[in-house]
Amino acid sequence: MTRPRKSRALTAVMALYLVYTLVPLLWLIINATKTQAALFTTSGLSFGGPFALFDNIGQTFTYHDGIFFRWLGNTLLYVVVGAGGATILATAAGYGLAKYRFPGRRAVFAVVLGAVAVPGTALAVPTFLLFSKLGLTNTPLAIIIPSLISPFGLYLIWVYAADAIPDELLEAARIDGAGEIRIFLTVTLRQLVPGIVTVALFTMVQTWNNYFLPLIMLSEPKWYPLTVGLNQWSAQANGAGAQPIFNLVLTGSLLTIIPLVLAFLLMQRFWQSGLSAGSVKQ
């Protein structure tokens, strides 16, 4: 048995990519342990000054009467309702488009592909004008409703369901007398779990890191997500009467990425379970 040949060029590229990925995270972790003064007197990639991580965390949670907790709750609301709803809608629509034949199906496919190619920032201003006419700006609905639509998630479920759900399985369920809703809930969803988790993670990250849409939709800090709120803290360092709190901005940024890391670690096994789907012929 011959061993696979190793590519030195590919290994070097992957090593550079690993460094490119990990260095900013390492920089964030190191600087979150420093005081405001130590940030400007020590190297960004080395520890220096008193270890202030826990003190920074305490100040982050208590600054401005604990507004960080409010922003965290807002972000969780937008993710649970917006990203969760987007995952449900994408799953139902993607399965229907993959397994049912109806007039206009190709046109729907073309529209979905076109929607995937349109960046979200290009739709932000038209969305703001529409929601302004409806009187929904500066409310959680202005963030949740646009988050419910995920063309990429729909396309991903569509492609996954086309291969993961055998037509023979659906026909067998129909012969046994199961209705379409029951087939979807009891048969199809189990087969689609890896795809659903993938879509859920994509939509969760997209909603969690959403910045431009909340920035133009919301004017009251009480409805800010973490992205906009931390940027507001960072902006305090500019202008007359500046009050820089970069140590709290960095600590808040570190705390912000922890839920995403935990979500990926907890859901990783569902991805792995779907890697071998279709690789073994029964």
Order of alpha helices (4+ residues) and beta strands (2+ residues): alpha-alpha-alpha-alpha-alpha-alpha-alpha-alpha-alpha-alpha-alpha-alpha-alpha-alpha
